[in-house]
Amino acid sequence: MRNNLIGFLVSLTVTGAFASDMPSKDMVPGVKDHPLLSRYTGSIMVAYLAKTYDETDLVAGKFKQAADGKAPPFENMIHAKGKVTRLVYNYPEDRSSMEVMRNFRAAMQGAGMTIEFSCDKASCAASPDDFGGAVESLKIDQNNENWPEYSYASPFNYGRFEPHYTLASLKRPNGAVTYVAVYVVSPLSGQNGGTLIEIVEPTTMETGRVSVNLTAGAMAEAISADGKVALYGLYFDTDRAELRPDSKPSLDEIAKLLHDNPKLNVYVVGHTDNQGSLAHNLDLAQRRSDSIVHALTTDYKINASRLLAKGVASFAPVATNETEAGRARNRRVELVRQ
């Protein structure tokens, strides 16, 4: 089967009656199973967490107590970043943890996933509860997931003596990797069973969510000291040259700077990152600089002779273009004293 996440739903088909203390319905209103991996049929969702961009450590090895007692007590961990989803379920006590985990593994392998690590009970640790307790401490947190009632975490406490765990990966055509971790504990001491699914999907962190709107005074100080000032509060949609409305606070301050300093003439220099062709970026940077000059002369009545627009694309980076954080710093407008 092709490794394709789009529109794919892994189906687990074994059904079972609810235990007497199973919730009658999902405890997380409005949340559905992840489109990549469904619940074990008959399970009830009891907690949920979703982050559009975060980082998490995924267990990828057996239990191994760290000498200093501080490092995660596993032989291997995979540090993953991206969209993180964590779903927690209770499953009926008349089902075994072996049955539940084997259904998950079969479905994951059938979907073309690669098993990075898996273990069952004593293969997870000489004392299986060491592994289960460590996973519980790392992943089952009433302050982390949205627990409606913390009692629904009880299966993970009692069931940690019989843990099952699988970490799988799925490579997309573009080389990006999705990780899927499934942790299952047995229904022990009259408790239901417990399942935790954690999925980390590759995604790019959103940038431009925080603006740095320098005051006219701060701009004047920077220009006096360095002959220029970098601005990050002028916004354009991707591949567009029209200023967005949320650029107004920065435009207000630039206009104030120029009104307060009537002898100051500036180049308005547009910079981009290195994504895309140089010719395209030079044209885009020039059009964006022209838009800023047009706004200042039209809306703020700044004399056009005091402004000169120039787009230089990626010719003058202030950070590496190998990371998104660096590219975000390079996408800027500078006012340079003429």
SERO-4910 file (N, C-alpha, C, O; in steps of 0.05 Angstrom, whole numbers):
BEGIN
 pado doro    nc1    nc2    nc3   cac1   cac2   cac3    cc1    cc2    cc3    oc1    oc2    oc3
  Met    A     17    -24      0      0      0      0     18     25      0     38     26     13
  Arg    A      9     45    -15     24     70    -16     24     84     11      4     83     25
  Asn    A     46     96     18     47    112     43     33    139     38     46    158     29
  Asn    A      8    140     43     -8    164     37    -26    170     60    -44    154     66
  Leu    A    -22    194     72    -39    201     95    -66    211     87    -85    210    103
  Ile    A    -69    222     62    -93    237     55   -117    218     54   -117    198     40
  Gly    A   -137    224     69   -162    210     68   -160    182     79   -178    166     74
  Phe    A   -139    175     94   -136    148    103   -145    144    131   -139    161    148
  Leu    A   -160    123    136   -170    117    163   -165     88    169   -176     70    156
  Val    A   -148     83    189   -143     56    196   -167     45    212   -177     59    229
  Ser    A   -176     22    206   -200     11    217   -194    -13    235   -181    -32    226
  Leu    A   -203    -12    260   -200    -34    279   -228    -45    284   -246    -31    292
  Thr    A   -231    -71    279   -258    -81    275   -269    -98    298   -292   -106    297
  Val    A   -253   -104    318   -264   -121    339   -282   -105    357   -275    -83    365
  Thr    A   -305   -116    363   -324   -102    380   -326   -116    407   -317   -138    410
  Gly    A   -338   -102    427   -341   -115    453   -361    -99    470   -365    -75    465
  Ala    A   -373   -112    489   -392    -99    507   -377    -81    527   -354    -87    534
  Phe    A   -390    -60    536   -378    -42    555   -377    -55    583   -396    -69    590
  Ala    A   -357    -50    598   -356    -57    626   -375    -39    641   -383    -18    631
  Ser    A   -383    -48    664   -403    -33    679   -395     -5    686   -412     13    688
  Asp    A   -369      0    689   -360     27    697   -349     42    673   -337     63    677
  Met    A   -354     32    648   -346     48    625   -364     72    622   -388     70    627
  Pro    A   -353     95    614   -371    118    608   -390    110    586   -383     94    569
  Ser    A   -413    122    586   -433    115    565   -427    128    539   -437    119    518
  Lys    A   -410    149    538   -403    163    514   -377    177    517   -366    178    539
  Asp    A   -366    187    495   -340    201    496   -342    224    516   -362    238    518
  Met    A   -320    228    531   -319    249    551   -307    275    540   -304    294    555
  Val    A   -301    275    515   -289    299    502   -308    307    479   -304    298    457
  Pro    A   -327    325    485   -347    332    464   -334    345    440   -315    361    442
  Gly    A   -344    338    417   -335    351    392   -309    341    381   -300    352    360
  Val    A   -296    321    393   -271    311    383   -274    283    372   -287    266    384
  Lys    A   -264    279    348   -266    253    335   -239    240    335   -218    252    341
  Asp    A   -239    214    328   -213    200    325   -196    214    304   -206    228    286
  His    A   -170    210    306   -152    221    287   -157    207    260   -161    183    259
  Pro    A   -156    223    237   -162    210    211   -141    189    203   -147    173    185
  Leu    A   -118    189    216    -98    169    209   -102    142    223    -97    121    212
  Leu    A   -112    143    248   -113    119    264   -138    120    282   -140    138    299
  Ser    A   -156    101    279   -180    101    295   -175     88    322   -154     78    327
  Arg    A   -195     90    339   -195     76    365   -200     46    360   -209     38    339
  Tyr    A   -194     30    381   -203      2    382   -233      3    387   -242     16    405
  Thr    A   -248    -11    370   -277    -10    371   -287    -17    399   -278    -36    411
  Gly    A   -306      0    408   -317     -4    435   -303     13    456   -312     14    479
  Ser    A   -282     27    449   -268     45    467   -282     71    470   -298     79    453
  Ile    A   -277     85    492   -289    111    498   -266    131    501   -247    126    517
  Met    A   -267    154    487   -247    174    490   -251    189    517   -273    199    523
  Val    A   -230    190    533   -232    203    559   -214    227    562   -216    242    582
  Ala    A   -196    232    543   -179    256    545   -167    262    517   -166    244    500
  Tyr    A   -158    286    513   -150    295    487   -132    319    490   -136    336    507
  Leu    A   -111    320    472    -94    343    471    -86    347    442    -80    328    428
  Ala    A    -86    372    432    -77    378    405    -62    404    405    -71    424    415
  Lys    A    -39    404    392    -22    428    389    -15    431    359     -6    412    347
  Thr    A    -21    455    348    -15    458    319     15    456    313     23    449    291
  Tyr    A     32    463    333     61    459    330     73    457    358     70    475    374
  Asp    A     87    435    362     99    431    388    121    411    385    127    402    362
  Glu    A    134    404    406    155    383    406    149    363    428    137    370    448
  Thr    A    157    338    423    151    317    443    172    296    440    185    292    419
  Asp    A    177    281    462    195    259    462    180    233    461    162    228    477
  Leu    A    186    216    441    173    191    437    190    168    446    214    166    439
  Val    A    179    150    462    194    127    472    201    109    448    184    102    432
  Ala    A    226    102    446    236     86    424    254     64    433    271     54    418
  Gly    A    252     56    459    270     35    469    260     25    496    241     36    508
  Lys    A    272      3    505    264     -9    530    270      9    554    284     29    552
  Phe    A    259      1    577    264     16    602    294     12    610    304    -10    608
  Lys    A    306     34    617    333     34    627    336     57    646    337     80    637
  Gln    A    339     52    671    341     73    691    366     89    687    388     78    687
  Ala    A    363    115    684    386    132    681    402    133    707    391    133    729
  Ala    A    429    135    704    446    134    727    441    158    746    441    155    770
  Asp    A    435    181    734    431    205    750    401    208    758    394    225    774
  Gly    A    384    190    748    356    191    755    341    215    743    318    219    749
  Lys    A    354    230    725    342    253    714    334    250    684    313    259    676
  Ala    A    351    236    669    345    232    641    322    213    638    317    197    656
  Pro    A    307    215    616    285    196    612    295    167    613    315    161    601
  Pro    A    281    150    628    291    123    634    285    103    611    273     83    616
  Phe    A    295    109    587    291     91    564    316     89    549    332    108    548
  Glu    A    321     67    535    345     63    520    347     82    497    369     90    488
  Asn    A    324     90    486    325    109    464    299    126    463    278    116    471
  Met    A    302    151    454    279    169    451    282    182    424    305    187    415
  Ile    A    260    189    412    260    205    387    247    231    393    224    232    402
  His    A    262    253    388    251    279    393    238    289    367    251    292    347
  Ala    A    212    293    368    197    300    344    183    327    347    175    334    369
  Lys    A    181    342    324    168    368    324    147    367    302    150    354    282
  Gly    A    125    382    307    104    384    287     77    386    301     75    395    324
  Lys    A     56    379    287     29    379    298     27    354    316     30    332    307
  Val    A     21    359    342     20    338    361     -8    333    370    -22    352    379
  Thr    A    -17    308    367    -44    301    376    -42    277    395    -28    258    389
  Arg    A    -55    279    418    -54    257    438    -83    251    445    -98    268    454
  Leu    A    -91    225    441   -118    216    447   -116    193    467   -100    175    464
  Val    A   -133    195    488   -133    175    509   -160    161    510   -181    174    510
  Tyr    A   -160    134    512   -184    119    512   -185     99    535   -164     90    544
  Asn    A   -209     92    545   -213     68    561   -226     47    542   -243     54    526
  Tyr    A   -218     22    546   -231      1    530   -242    -19    550   -233    -21    573
  Pro    A   -262    -35    541   -276    -53    559   -258    -74    572   -239    -84    560
  Glu    A   -264    -81    597   -247    -99    612   -249   -128    603   -234   -145    611
  Asp    A   -269   -134    585   -270   -162    575   -252   -166    550   -253   -187    538
  Arg    A   -236   -146    544   -216   -148    522   -188   -148    534   -183   -134    553
  Ser    A   -171   -164    523   -143   -165    533   -126   -144    520   -131   -136    497
  Ser    A   -106   -136    534    -87   -116    523    -72   -127    499    -66   -113    480
  Met    A    -67   -154    499    -53   -166    476    -71   -164    451    -61   -158    430
  Glu    A    -97   -170    454   -115   -168    432   -116   -140    421   -116   -136    396
  Val    A   -118   -120    438   -120    -93    430    -95    -84    415    -96    -73    393
  Met    A    -71    -90    426    -47    -81    414    -42    -96    387    -32    -83    369
  Arg    A    -48   -121    386    -44   -135    361    -62   -124    338    -54   -124    315
  Asn    A    -85   -115    345   -102   -102    325    -89    -76    315    -89    -71    291
  Phe    A    -78    -60    334    -65    -36    326    -41    -41    308    -38    -29    287
  Arg    A    -24    -60    317      0    -66    301     -7    -76    273      6    -68    253
  Ala    A    -27    -93    271    -35   -104    245    -45    -81    227    -38    -81    203
  Ala    A    -60    -63    238    -71    -41    222    -49    -22    214    -48    -13    191
  Met    A    -30    -16    232     -8      2    225     10    -10    204     18      4    185
  Gln    A     17    -36    206     34    -48    186     19    -51    159     31    -48    138
  Gly    A     -7    -56    161    -23    -58    136    -24    -31    122    -29    -31     97
  Ala    A    -21     -9    136    -21     17    124      6     26    114      9     48    104
  Gly    A     26      8    115     52     14    105     70     28    124     91     38    116
  Met    A     63     28    150     80     41    170    103     22    177    101     -2    175
  Thr    A    125     35    184    149     20    193    150     19    224    148     40    237
  Ile    A    152     -4    236    153     -6    265    181      1    274    201    -13    267
  Glu    A    184     23    288    210     32    298    218     18    324    241     13    329
  Phe    A    198     12    341    202     -2    366    176    -13    376    155      0    374
  Ser    A    177    -37    388    153    -47    401    161    -66    423    183    -78    421
  Cys    A    145    -69    443    150    -87    465    124    -95    479    104    -81    477
  Asp    A    125   -118    492    102   -127    507    111   -138    534    129   -155    536
  Lys    A     99   -127    555    103   -136    582    133   -139    589    147   -119    589
  Ala    A    143   -164    593    170   -168    602    191   -160    581    214   -155    588
  Ser    A    183   -158    556    203   -149    536    207   -119    537    226   -109    525
  Cys    A    190   -105    552    193    -76    555    213    -70    578    227    -50    577
  Ala    A    214    -88    598    232    -84    621    231   -110    637    212   -125    636
  Ala    A    253   -115    652    254   -138    670    230   -138    689    218   -159    694
  Ser    A    224   -115    699    199   -110    715    181    -93    698    186    -69    696
  Pro    A    161   -105    685    145    -90    665    133    -64    676    130    -44    662
  Asp    A    127    -63    703    115    -39    714    135    -16    714    127      7    716
  Asp    A    161    -22    712    180      0    710    176     15    684    176     40    683
  Phe    A    172      0    662    167     13    636    140     27    637    138     51    629
  Gly    A    119     13    646     93     25    647     92     50    665     79     70    657
  Gly    A    105     49    688    105     72    705    120     96    693    112    119    697
  Ala    A    142     90    678    157    111    665    141    124    643    141    149    640
  Val    A    127    108    627    110    120    606     87    136    618     81    157    609
  Glu    A     75    125    640     54    140    653     64    167    663     50    187    660
  Ser    A     87    167    675     98    193    685    104    212    663    101    236    666
  Leu    A    112    201    639    120    218    617     95    229    602     95    251    592
  Lys    A     74    212    599     53    218    581     25    222    593      9    235    581
  Ile    A     20    210    616     -7    211    628     -7    233    649      2    228    672
  Asp    A    -17    256    643    -14    279    661    -41    293    661    -50    303    641
  Gln    A    -53    295    685    -79    308    686    -78    338    679    -98    350    673
  Asn    A    -54    349    680    -51    377    673    -43    381    644    -41    403    634
  Asn    A    -40    359    630    -31    360    602    -55    356    583    -64    375    570
  Glu    A    -65    332    582    -90    327    567   -113    341    582   -111    348    605
  Asn    A   -135    343    567   -159    355    579   -176    333    592   -194    322    579
  Trp    A   -170    326    617   -184    305    631   -210    315    643   -209    334    658
  Pro    A   -233    304    636   -258    312    648   -259    303    677   -269    318    695
  Glu    A   -250    279    683   -248    269    710   -222    252    711   -218    234    694
  Tyr    A   -205    257    730   -179    244    730   -182    214    735   -163    199    730
  Ser    A   -205    205    746   -209    177    751   -206    160    726   -200    136    728
  Tyr    A   -211    172    703   -208    157    678   -179    150    671   -174    135    653
  Ala    A   -161    162    686   -133    155    683   -125    131    700   -103    120    697
  Ser    A   -143    122    717   -137     99    735   -128     74    720   -110     61    730
  Pro    A   -140     67    697   -130     43    683   -100     44    677    -87     23    676
  Phe    A    -89     68    673    -60     70    667    -43     65    692    -20     57    690
  Asn    A    -54     71    714    -40     66    740    -41     36    746    -20     25    752
  Tyr    A    -64     24    746    -67     -4    752    -55    -22    730    -43    -42    736
  Gly    A    -59    -13    705    -51    -30    683    -22    -29    675    -13    -43    658
  Arg    A     -7    -11    689     21     -8    681     38    -33    685     60    -35    675
  Phe    A     27    -53    701     42    -78    705     41    -96    681     57   -115    679
  Glu    A     24    -90    662     23   -105    637     22    -86    613      1    -82    600
  Pro    A     44    -73    607     45    -53    585     50    -65    558     63    -86    556
  His    A     40    -52    537     47    -59    509     51    -32    496     37    -12    501
  Tyr    A     71    -31    478     78     -6    466     88    -10    437    102    -30    431
  Thr    A     80      8    419     90      7    392     95     36    382     77     53    385
  Leu    A    118     41    370    123     66    357    128     60    327    145     44    320
  Ala    A    113     73    310    115     68    281    119     95    267    113    116    278
  Ser    A    130     93    243    134    118    227    122    113    199    120     90    190
  Leu    A    114    135    186    103    134    159    116    156    144    112    180    150
  Lys    A    131    149    123    145    169    107    127    179     84    116    163     70
  Arg    A    125    205     82    110    217     60    127    218     35    151    216     36
  Pro    A    114    222     12    129    224    -13    150    245    -13    171    242    -27
  Asn    A    146    267      2    166    289      2    188    284     22    206    301     26
  Gly    A    188    260     36    209    253     55    202    260     83    216    250    101
  Ala    A    182    276     88    174    282    116    163    257    129    152    239    116
  Val    A    166    255    156    159    231    171    137    238    192    139    257    207
  Thr    A    116    221    192     96    222    213    102    199    233    108    177    224
  Tyr    A    101    205    259    105    184    279     78    178    293     62    196    298
  Val    A     74    153    298     50    144    312     59    125    335     71    105    331
  Ala    A     52    133    360     59    118    383     32    108    396     14    123    399
  Val    A     31     82    402      8     70    415     17     56    440     34     39    440
  Tyr    A      5     63    463     11     51    489    -15     39    500    -35     53    502
  Val    A    -14     13    506    -38     -1    516    -31    -15    542    -10    -27    545
  Val    A    -49    -12    562    -46    -26    587    -70    -44    592    -92    -40    581
  Ser    A    -65    -65    608    -86    -85    613   -107    -76    632   -102    -59    649
  Pro    A   -131    -87    630   -152    -82    650   -146    -99    675   -152   -123    675
  Leu    A   -136    -87    695   -128   -101    720   -143    -90    744   -152    -66    743
  Ser    A   -146   -106    764   -158    -97    790   -186    -84    786   -193    -65    799
  Gly    A   -202    -96    767   -229    -86    763   -231    -61    746   -252    -50    743
  Gln    A   -208    -52    736   -208    -28    719   -213    -36    690   -210    -59    683
  Asn    A   -220    -16    674   -220    -20    645   -192    -19    635   -173    -12    649
  Gly    A   -188    -26    609   -162    -23    597   -158      6    588   -177     22    588
  Gly    A   -133     13    582   -127     40    574   -110     41    548    -92     24    545
  Thr    A   -115     60    531   -100     63    506    -93     93    503   -110    110    505
  Leu    A    -68     98    497    -59    125    491    -47    125    463    -29    109    457
  Ile    A    -57    142    446    -46    146    418    -34    173    416    -47    193    422
  Glu    A     -9    175    408      4    201    403     14    201    374     28    184    366
  Ile    A      6    222    360     13    225    332     27    252    327     17    273    336
  Val    A     50    251    315     65    275    308     67    277    278     80    261    265
  Glu    A     54    298    267     54    301    238     72    325    230     72    345    244
  Pro    A     88    322    208    105    343    200     90    368    191     71    365    175
  Thr    A     97    390    201     84    415    193    104    438    198    123    435    214
  Thr    A     99    460    186    116    484    190    104    502    211     80    508    210
  Met    A    120    510    230    110    529    250    101    555    238    115    566    221
  Glu    A     78    565    246     69    591    237     87    613    248     93    613    272
  Thr    A     94    631    231    109    654    240     93    679    234     72    678    222
  Gly    A    103    701    243     89    726    239     66    730    257     48    747    253
  Arg    A     65    714    279     43    716    298     48    737    320     30    744    335
  Val    A     72    747    321     80    768    340     92    790    324    111    786    308
  Ser    A     83    814    328     94    837    313    112    853    331    109    855    355
  Val    A    132    865    318    150    883    332    147    910    319    159    915    298
  Asn    A    131    927    331    125    953    320    142    974    334    135    983    356
  Leu    A    164    981    321    182   1001    334    169   1028    334    155   1035    315
  Thr    A    174   1043    355    164   1070    355    181   1088    338    204   1081    330
  Ala    A    171   1111    331    186   1130    315    212   1137    329    233   1140    315
  Gly    A    212   1140    355    236   1146    370    257   1124    368    280   1130    365
  Ala    A    248   1099    370    266   1077    368    278   1075    340    302   1068    337
  Met    A    262   1080    320    272   1080    293    293   1102    289    314   1097    277
  Ala    A    288   1126    300    307   1148    297    333   1141    311    355   1147    300
  Glu    A    332   1128    334    357   1121    348    373   1100    332    397   1103    330
  Ala    A    359   1080    320    373   1060    305    386   1072    280    409   1065    273
  Ile    A    372   1090    266    383   1102    242    406   1120    249    426   1121    234
  Ser    A    404   1134    272    427   1151    280    451   1134    287    474   1142    280
  Ala    A    447   1111    299    470   1094    307    481   1077    284    505   1075    281
  Asp    A    463   1066    267    471   1046    247    466   1055    219    474   1041    200
  Gly    A    452   1077    215    446   1086    188    422   1071    176    415   1076    153
  Lys    A    410   1053    191    387   1038    181    372   1026    204    381   1026    227
  Val    A    347   1017    199    332   1003    219    315    981    205    303    986    184
  Ala    A    315    957    216    299    935    205    271    935    217    268    938    242
  Leu    A    251    931    201    224    931    209    211    903    203    214    893    182
  Tyr    A    196    893    223    182    867    220    152    870    224    138    850    226
  Gly    A    143    894    224    114    898    228     99    907    204     77    918    205
  Leu    A    111    902    180     98    908    155     91    881    142    110    865    136
  Tyr    A     66    876    137     57    849    131     45    847    103     31    865     93
  Phe    A     52    825     89     42    818     63     33    789     63     46    773     76
  Asp    A     12    783     49      5    755     46     26    741     28     40    755     13
  Thr    A     28    715     30     48    700     15     47    706    -15     26    704    -28
  Asp    A     70    714    -26     73    720    -54     56    743    -64     50    745    -88
  Arg    A     48    761    -46     32    784    -53     47    810    -45     64    809    -27
  Ala    A     41    832    -59     55    857    -54     37    878    -41     46    901    -36
  Glu    A     12    871    -35     -7    890    -22     -3    890      8     -4    868     20
  Leu    A      0    913     20      3    914     49    -23    905     62    -45    913     54
  Arg    A    -21    889     83    -44    881     98    -52    902    118    -35    919    126
  Pro    A    -77    903    126    -87    924    145    -71    924    171    -69    945    183
  Asp    A    -61    901    180    -47    900    206    -19    913    204     -4    913    223
  Ser    A    -12    924    180     13    939    178     10    968    187     30    982    190
  Lys    A    -14    977    192    -19   1005    197     -4   1016    221      7   1038    220
  Pro    A     -2   1001    244     14   1012    266     42   1019    259     53   1039    268
  Ser    A     55   1002    243     83   1008    234     84   1031    215    102   1048    217
  Leu    A     65   1032    197     64   1055    178     60   1081    193     72   1102    186
  Asp    A     43   1081    214     39   1105    230     65   1115    242     70   1139    242
  Glu    A     81   1096    252    106   1104    265    127   1113    245    142   1131    250
  Ile    A    127   1100    221    146   1110    200    139   1138    192    156   1155    189
  Ala    A    113   1144    188    104   1170    181    111   1191    202    120   1213    196
  Lys    A    108   1183    227    115   1201    249    145   1206    249    153   1229    253
  Leu    A    161   1185    244    190   1189    242    197   1210    221    213   1228    226
  Leu    A    185   1208    198    191   1226    176    180   1254    180    193   1273    173
  His    A    157   1256    193    146   1282    199    163   1296    221    167   1320    220
  Asp    A    172   1280    240    188   1292    262    217   1299    253    230   1315    266
  Asn    A    226   1287    231    253   1291    222    252   1299    192    257   1283    175
  Pro    A    244   1324    187    239   1332    159    263   1331    141    260   1332    116
  Lys    A    287   1330    152    311   1328    135    320   1300    129    339   1295    114
  Leu    A    305   1281    141    313   1253    137    300   1241    111    276   1241    108
  Asn    A    317   1232     93    308   1218     69    318   1189     71    340   1184     81
  Val    A    301   1170     62    308   1142     66    303   1126     41    286   1132     25
  Tyr    A    319   1105     39    313   1083     20    294   1063     35    299   1057     58
  Val    A    274   1055     21    256   1034     32    264   1008     18    257   1004     -5
  Val    A    278    991     33    291    967     21    276    942     29    274    936     53
  Gly    A    267    927      9    252    902     15    271    878     13    286    875     -7
  His    A    270    861     33    286    837     34    268    812     35    246    813     47
  Thr    A    277    790     24    263    765     25    282    743     35    306    748     39
  Asp    A    271    719     40    288    696     44    296    685     17    291    698     -4
  Asn    A    309    662     16    319    651     -9    301    630    -22    309    616    -40
  Gln    A    276    628    -12    258    608    -23    247    618    -50    238    641    -52
  Gly    A    247    602    -70    238    610    -97    261    621   -113    284    622   -103
  Ser    A    255    629   -137    277    639   -155    285    667   -148    269    683   -137
  Leu    A    310    674   -153    320    700   -147    306    722   -163    299    743   -152
  Ala    A    301    716   -188    287    736   -205    259    742   -194    251    766   -193
  His    A    245    722   -186    218    726   -175    220    742   -149    204    760   -145
  Asn    A    238    735   -132    241    749   -106    249    778   -109    241    795    -94
  Leu    A    266    783   -129    274    811   -134    250    828   -143    246    850   -134
  Asp    A    234    816   -160    209    830   -169    190    834   -146    178    855   -142
  Leu    A    186    813   -130    167    814   -107    177    835    -87    161    851    -77
  Ala    A    203    835    -80    214    854    -61    210    883    -71    204    901    -55
  Gln    A    215    887    -97    212    914   -108    183    923   -106    177    946    -98
  Arg    A    164    905   -113    136    913   -112    126    918    -84    110    936    -79
  Arg    A    137    904    -65    130    909    -37    141    935    -27    127    950    -13
  Ser    A    166    941    -35    177    967    -27    161    990    -40    156   1011    -27
  Asp    A    153    986    -65    137   1006    -79    110   1010    -64    101   1033    -62
  Ser    A     99    989    -54     73    991    -39     76   1008    -14     59   1024     -7
  Ile    A     99   1004      0    103   1020     24    107   1049     18     95   1066     31
  Val    A    123   1055     -3    126   1083    -11     99   1095    -19     93   1118    -12
  His    A     84   1080    -34     58   1090    -43     40   1096    -19     26   1117    -19
  Ala    A     40   1079      1     23   1084     25     32   1109     40     16   1124     49
  Leu    A     59   1112     42     69   1136     57     63   1162     42     57   1182     55
  Thr    A     66   1161     16     61   1186      1     31   1192     -2     23   1215     -3
  Thr    A     15   1171     -4    -14   1175     -9    -29   1179     16    -45   1198     19
  Asp    A    -25   1162     36    -41   1163     60    -30   1182     81    -44   1191     98
  Tyr    A     -3   1186     80      9   1203    102     21   1229     91     33   1244    106
  Lys    A     19   1233     65     28   1258     52     57   1263     56     66   1286     59
  Ile    A     73   1242     55    102   1245     56    112   1252     27    103   1239      8
  Asn    A    129   1272     24    139   1280     -2    154   1257    -15    172   1245     -3
  Ala    A    145   1250    -39    157   1227    -53    187   1230    -58    201   1210    -61
  Ser    A    197   1255    -59    226   1259    -63    243   1249    -40    267   1246    -43
  Arg    A    230   1244    -17    245   1236      7    248   1205      8    261   1195     26
  Leu    A    235   1191    -10    234   1162     -8    242   1149    -35    236   1159    -56
  Leu    A    257   1128    -33    265   1113    -56    262   1083    -50    275   1073    -32
  Ala    A    245   1069    -65    240   1041    -61    261   1024    -76    268   1030    -99
  Lys    A    270   1003    -62    289    984    -75    285    956    -64    284    953    -39
  Gly    A    282    937    -81    280    909    -72    305    894    -77    315    894   -100
  Val    A    317    881    -57    342    867    -60    340    837    -55    360    823    -54
  Ala    A    315    827    -51    310    799    -47    328    787    -25    327    796     -2
  Ser    A    344    766    -32    359    752    -11    389    759    -12    405    744     -2
  Phe    A    395    782    -23    424    790    -26    437    798      1    461    797      3
  Ala    A    421    805     21    433    814     46    419    801     70    406    815     85
  Pro    A    423    775     74    410    761     97    423    770    123    446    777    124
  Val    A    407    769    144    417    774    171    417    749    187    426    749    211
  Ala    A    409    727    176    408    701    189    410    679    169    407    684    145
  Thr    A    413    654    177    414    632    159    386    628    146    366    632    158
  Asn    A    387    619    121    362    612    107    356    582    109    338    572     96
  Glu    A    372    568    126    368    539    129    347    532    149    338    509    150
  Thr    A    338    551    165    317    546    184    294    565    180    298    587    169
  Glu    A    270    558    189    247    576    187    251    601    204    244    623    195
  Ala    A    263    598    227    268    621    244    287    641    230    282    665    231
  Gly    A    308    630    217    326    648    203    313    661    179    317    685    174
  Arg    A    297    646    164    283    657    141    263    679    150    260    699    136
  Ala    A    251    675    173    232    696    183    247    722    189    237    744    184
  Arg    A    272    720    199    288    744    204    296    758    178    298    782    177
  Asn    A    300    742    158    309    754    132    286    768    117    291    785    101
  Arg    A    262    760    123    239    773    110    232    799    125    219    798    146
  Arg    A    242    821    115    241    846    130    241    870    111    246    866     87
  Val    A    235    893    121    238    918    107    258    935    123    256    936    147
  Glu    A    276    948    109    295    966    123    292    994    113    288    999     89
  Leu    A    293   1013    132    295   1041    125    324   1048    127    336   1046    148
  Val    A    336   1057    105    365   1063    103    368   1093     97    356   1103     78
  Arg    A    384   1106    114    388   1135    109    402   1139     82    421   1126     75
  Gln    A    391   1158     66    403   1164     40    428   1181     44    441   1189     24
***
